[in-house]
Amino acid sequence: YAWSTHEVLAVVLFNSALELGQYFQYLLDPRCEPINALLREYFADQLSEPKCLSIRATTGPGTFVLAAAAAVSTAAGLQMHFSMRRTAAATLPVAAHPLGLAPELASDYSPPPDPQSAEGVEGAATDRSPPSEAAPALALPGQ
């Protein structure tokens, strides 16, 4: 199973909505304290929150649509994956079968002879026909 881009984006959007404000508060509070003091002193009546930087990340309806699309895509991908595995298990020849012997082939399957065994060498030798006398000889350059 692999993550695709829209799934990663949905996770990032949800996590950023939860943690982005805390991250910037931790990162910038020590540096913003002198500016915050000035803002509290001179603009306290005009600002609801006298801070040099305030970040509030929220998730909108598009984030939930993206998350739903990612869930449907993941479910469809997994369904396709398992459907293809079942089809491959039922139709691939035994030698190419990734999961071993297919059940419907197990009853009448006999493995081919090993090419290194005496039987395999004999069978390979008798299957070949001798070269024809009329076959043209290969002429090499310089001969």
C-alpha positions as CSV (number, residue, x, y, z in Angstrom):
1,Y,0.0,0.0,0.0
2,A,1.3,3.5,-0.9
3,W,0.2,6.9,0.1
4,S,-0.9,9.2,-2.7
5,T,-0.7,13.0,-2.9
6,H,-4.3,13.8,-1.9
7,E,-4.2,11.6,1.2
8,V,-1.0,13.3,2.3
9,L,-2.4,16.7,1.7
10,A,-5.5,15.9,3.7
11,V,-3.4,14.7,6.7
12,V,-1.2,17.8,6.5
13,L,-4.2,20.2,6.4
14,F,-5.8,18.6,9.5
15,N,-2.5,18.5,11.4
16,S,-1.6,22.1,10.5
17,A,-5.0,23.3,11.7
18,L,-4.3,21.6,15.0
19,E,-0.7,22.5,15.5
20,L,0.4,25.5,13.4
21,G,-0.6,28.1,16.0
22,Q,1.3,26.3,18.8
23,Y,4.4,26.0,16.6
24,F,4.5,29.7,15.7
25,Q,3.8,30.7,19.3
26,Y,6.7,28.5,20.5
27,L,9.0,29.8,17.7
28,L,8.2,33.5,17.8
29,D,7.1,34.4,21.4
30,P,10.6,35.0,22.7
31,R,11.4,37.3,19.8
32,C,8.0,39.1,19.9
33,E,7.9,39.9,23.6
34,P,9.4,43.5,23.2
35,I,6.9,44.2,20.4
36,N,4.0,42.7,22.4
37,A,4.9,45.1,25.3
38,L,4.6,48.1,23.0
39,L,1.4,46.8,21.6
40,R,-0.1,46.3,25.0
41,E,1.0,49.8,26.1
42,Y,-0.2,51.8,23.1
43,F,-2.8,49.7,21.3
44,A,-4.5,47.7,24.0
45,D,-7.8,49.5,23.5
46,Q,-7.7,49.0,19.7
47,L,-6.5,45.4,19.5
48,S,-8.4,42.4,20.9
49,E,-5.2,40.4,21.3
50,P,-2.1,42.6,21.4
51,K,0.5,40.3,19.8
52,C,3.0,40.9,17.0
53,L,1.9,37.7,15.2
54,S,-1.1,35.5,15.8
55,I,-1.9,32.6,13.5
56,R,-5.2,30.7,13.6
57,A,-5.5,27.9,11.1
58,T,-8.9,26.4,10.4
59,T,-10.2,23.7,8.2
60,G,-12.9,24.6,5.7
61,P,-15.4,22.5,3.9
62,G,-12.9,21.8,1.1
63,T,-10.7,20.0,3.5
64,F,-13.5,17.6,4.4
65,V,-14.3,17.0,0.7
66,L,-10.6,16.3,0.1
67,A,-10.5,13.8,3.0
68,A,-13.7,12.1,1.7
69,A,-12.2,11.8,-1.8
70,A,-9.0,10.4,-0.3
71,A,-11.0,7.8,1.6
72,V,-13.0,6.8,-1.5
73,S,-9.8,6.6,-3.6
74,T,-8.1,4.5,-1.0
75,A,-11.0,2.1,-0.7
76,A,-11.2,1.8,-4.5
77,G,-7.5,1.2,-4.8
78,L,-7.5,-1.5,-2.2
79,Q,-10.5,-3.2,-3.8
80,M,-8.7,-3.1,-7.2
81,H,-5.5,-4.5,-5.7
82,F,-7.3,-7.4,-4.1
83,S,-9.4,-8.1,-7.1
84,M,-6.3,-8.2,-9.3
85,R,-4.6,-10.6,-6.9
86,R,-7.6,-12.9,-7.0
87,T,-7.6,-12.8,-10.8
88,A,-3.8,-13.4,-11.0
89,A,-4.1,-16.3,-8.6
90,A,-6.8,-17.9,-10.8
91,T,-5.3,-17.3,-14.2
92,L,-1.5,-17.1,-14.1
93,P,0.5,-20.2,-15.1
94,V,2.1,-22.0,-12.2
95,A,5.7,-20.9,-13.1
96,A,4.7,-17.2,-13.1
97,H,2.2,-17.5,-10.2
98,P,3.3,-15.2,-7.3
99,L,1.4,-17.1,-4.7
100,G,2.3,-20.7,-5.7
101,L,0.2,-23.3,-7.4
102,A,-3.3,-22.1,-8.6
103,P,-6.0,-24.3,-7.0
104,E,-7.6,-25.4,-10.2
105,L,-4.2,-26.4,-11.7
106,A,-3.1,-28.4,-8.7
107,S,-4.9,-31.7,-9.6
108,D,-3.4,-32.2,-13.1
109,Y,0.0,-30.4,-12.8
110,S,3.2,-32.2,-13.4
111,P,6.4,-30.1,-13.4
112,P,8.5,-30.0,-16.5
113,P,11.7,-32.1,-16.4
114,D,14.8,-30.4,-14.9
115,P,17.1,-29.4,-17.8
116,Q,20.1,-30.5,-15.7
117,S,18.8,-34.1,-15.1
118,A,19.5,-37.0,-17.5
119,E,15.8,-37.0,-18.5
120,G,15.8,-33.3,-19.3
121,V,19.0,-33.5,-21.3
122,E,17.8,-36.5,-23.3
123,G,14.5,-34.8,-24.1
124,A,16.2,-31.6,-25.2
125,A,18.6,-33.6,-27.5
126,T,15.8,-35.6,-29.2
127,D,13.7,-32.5,-29.7
128,R,16.3,-30.9,-32.0
129,S,16.6,-31.8,-35.6
130,P,20.0,-31.9,-37.3
131,P,21.0,-28.9,-39.4
132,S,20.1,-29.1,-43.0
133,E,22.8,-29.8,-45.6
134,A,21.3,-27.1,-47.8
135,A,21.8,-24.4,-45.1
136,P,24.2,-21.7,-46.2
137,A,27.5,-21.5,-44.4
138,L,28.2,-18.3,-42.5
139,A,31.0,-16.4,-44.3
140,L,33.2,-14.3,-42.0
141,P,35.0,-11.2,-43.3
142,G,38.6,-11.9,-44.3
143,Q,38.0,-15.6,-45.2
